[in-house]
Amino acid sequence: MKREFAVLGIVIALGVGLLGGWFIPSPITTPEGTSLLSQIKSRGTIKVGTSADYPPFENYNVTLDLIEGFDVDVTEMIGDAINVTIEWSDIPFDSLIGACLSGEIDMIAAAMTYNEQRAQQLAPSSTYITVSQAVVVKQTSSLTITHLNNLTSYIVGVQSGTVMQDELVALGMTVGVDLITFARADLLMADLDIGGIDAAYVDEPIFTAFNQTYALKIIFSTPSEPLALWTRHGEPELLYEINNVILDGYQSGWIYSMITTWFG
């Protein structure tokens, strides 16, 4: 029931956002004098950055030699809506914002949580899904906590550039001492499995994905937080197209099928 209420809230917010220009900044012309959306349509591709180590959102499938996941499917729908193909770039998570600001990519699709600091740098889409964060340990671990503050007594791993890292740094944990950062989620979870860290702080779906490989358990989780797709400020036409696809996904129901496929 909690997820149904969360999804209903997303749909209502999306409708209000599209009608009221939610998350859409005032137009600013690009140096080329044309909008980013016009450039994308002219070249026939939209350049999208992700960090393909974060199943079920995005992950590199070695067998098929492609990036797949929930974010990939949502992005493909955006490409279809504006009649262009997707040009994927696999970039470390903590370098994605810089890549978008520099123009290396047009959009970020990487399970990136909305927060005000990121929104000052880039323009977020409407929320396309909400997730909880979870403190994960090995199945055999006796570690228990009742609050994130309790983690400061242990060695904890996070993916660099994430809101989870920001939260633990704010609690006084020191990167490289009691807070170990990893460029990729798969490296983070592998280190947890071999005992290099006491716990990992990740988005809850990451636990679900890696629990199929390692014996893990959740000992603490947070309330759900919104995820957004991101592009540069001053591109309201592209942002409108992105938001319109997200809204259509909930209204028509195709996004529910994707949620079932990737999250169960």
Residue pairs with C-beta under 8 A, 6 or more apart in sequence:
2 224
6 130
6 224
7 250
7 256
10 126
10 127
10 128
10 129
10 130
10 226
10 250
11 247
11 250
11 251
13 22
13 126
13 127
14 126
14 127
14 243
14 246
14 247
14 250
15 247
16 22
17 23
17 126
17 243
18 126
18 240
18 243
18 244
18 247
21 236
22 126
22 243
23 119
23 123
23 124
23 125
23 126
23 228
23 239
23 243
24 123
24 236
24 239
24 240
24 243
25 123
25 233
25 234
25 236
26 234
26 236
27 35
27 234
27 236
28 233
28 234
29 35
29 234
30 36
30 39
30 234
30 235
32 39
34 42
35 235
35 237
35 238
36 106
36 231
36 232
36 235
36 237
36 238
37 82
37 235
37 237
37 238
37 241
38 237
40 46
40 82
40 84
40 106
40 238
41 82
41 83
41 84
43 84
44 84
44 85
45 84
45 85
45 86
45 87
46 78
46 79
46 82
46 84
46 85
46 86
46 87
46 106
46 107
47 87
47 89
47 104
47 105
47 106
47 107
48 75
48 86
48 87
48 88
48 89
48 105
48 106
48 107
48 108
48 109
49 88
49 89
49 91
49 96
49 99
49 100
49 104
49 105
49 107
49 108
49 109
49 110
50 58
50 67
50 71
50 72
50 88
50 89
50 90
50 91
50 96
50 108
50 109
50 110
51 58
51 90
51 91
51 92
51 93
51 96
51 110
51 184
51 185
52 58
52 59
52 60
52 67
52 88
52 90
53 59
53 60
53 184
53 185
53 186
53 187
54 69
54 93
54 110
54 111
54 159
54 185
54 203
54 206
55 69
55 205
55 206
55 209
55 210
56 69
56 70
56 205
56 208
56 209
56 262
56 263
57 69
57 70
57 71
57 110
57 111
57 203
57 205
57 262
58 67
58 68
58 69
58 70
58 71
58 72
58 109
58 110
58 111
59 67
59 68
59 69
59 209
60 66
60 67
60 90
61 67
61 68
67 88
67 90
69 262
70 129
70 258
70 259
70 261
70 262
70 263
71 109
71 110
71 111
72 88
72 109
73 258
73 261
73 262
74 109
74 128
74 229
74 245
74 246
74 249
74 255
74 258
75 86
75 107
75 109
75 229
76 86
77 245
77 249
77 254
78 107
78 229
78 241
78 242
78 245
79 85
79 86
81 241
81 244
81 245
81 248
82 241
89 99
89 104
89 105
91 99
91 105
92 160
92 161
92 183
92 184
93 110
93 159
93 160
93 161
93 162
93 183
94 160
94 161
94 183
95 161
96 105
96 108
96 110
96 112
96 161
97 108
97 118
97 121
97 122
97 161
97 230
99 105
100 106
100 107
100 108
100 122
100 230
100 231
100 232
101 121
101 122
101 232
103 232
106 231
106 232
106 238
107 229
107 230
107 231
107 238
107 242
108 122
108 229
108 230
108 231
109 229
111 131
111 203
111 227
112 118
112 227
112 228
112 229
112 230
113 162
113 163
113 225
113 226
113 227
113 228
114 124
114 127
114 225
114 226
114 227
114 228
115 163
115 166
118 124
118 230
122 230
122 231
122 232
122 233
123 230
123 231
123 232
123 233
123 234
123 235
123 239
124 228
124 229
124 230
125 228
125 229
125 230
125 231
125 239
125 242
125 243
125 246
126 228
126 243
126 246
126 247
127 226
127 227
127 228
127 246
128 227
128 228
128 229
128 246
128 249
128 255
129 226
129 227
129 259
130 224
130 225
130 226
130 227
131 203
131 204
131 205
131 224
131 225
131 227
132 203
132 204
132 221
132 222
132 223
132 224
132 225
133 163
133 164
133 201
133 202
133 203
133 204
133 221
133 222
133 225
134 201
134 202
134 203
134 204
134 206
134 207
134 218
134 220
134 221
134 222
135 145
135 148
135 151
135 156
135 199
135 200
135 201
135 218
135 219
135 220
135 221
136 189
136 192
136 199
136 200
136 201
136 202
136 207
136 216
136 217
136 218
136 219
137 143
137 192
137 198
137 199
137 200
137 216
137 217
137 219
138 192
138 193
138 195
138 214
138 215
138 216
138 217
139 215
139 216
139 217
140 215
141 198
141 199
141 217
141 219
143 154
143 198
143 199
143 219
144 219
145 151
145 219
145 220
146 220
147 220
148 167
148 168
148 171
148 220
148 222
149 171
151 168
151 171
151 173
151 199
151 201
152 168
152 171
152 172
152 173
152 178
154 178
154 198
154 199
155 178
155 180
155 197
155 198
155 199
156 168
156 173
156 178
156 179
156 180
156 197
156 198
156 199
156 200
156 201
157 179
157 180
157 181
157 182
157 188
157 191
157 192
157 196
157 197
157 199
157 200
157 201
158 164
158 165
158 168
158 179
158 180
158 181
158 182
158 188
158 200
158 201
158 202
159 165
159 181
159 182
159 183
159 184
159 185
159 188
159 202
160 181
160 182
160 183
163 225
164 201
164 202
165 175
165 179
165 181
167 201
168 179
168 201
169 175
169 179
173 179
175 181
180 191
180 196
180 197
182 188
182 191
185 202
185 206
185 210
186 210
188 200
188 202
189 200
189 202
189 206
189 210
189 213
189 214
189 216
191 197
192 199
192 200
192 214
192 216
193 214
199 219
204 218
204 221
205 263
207 216
207 218
208 263
208 264
210 216
229 242
229 246
231 238
231 239
231 242
246 255
248 254
249 255
249 258
250 256
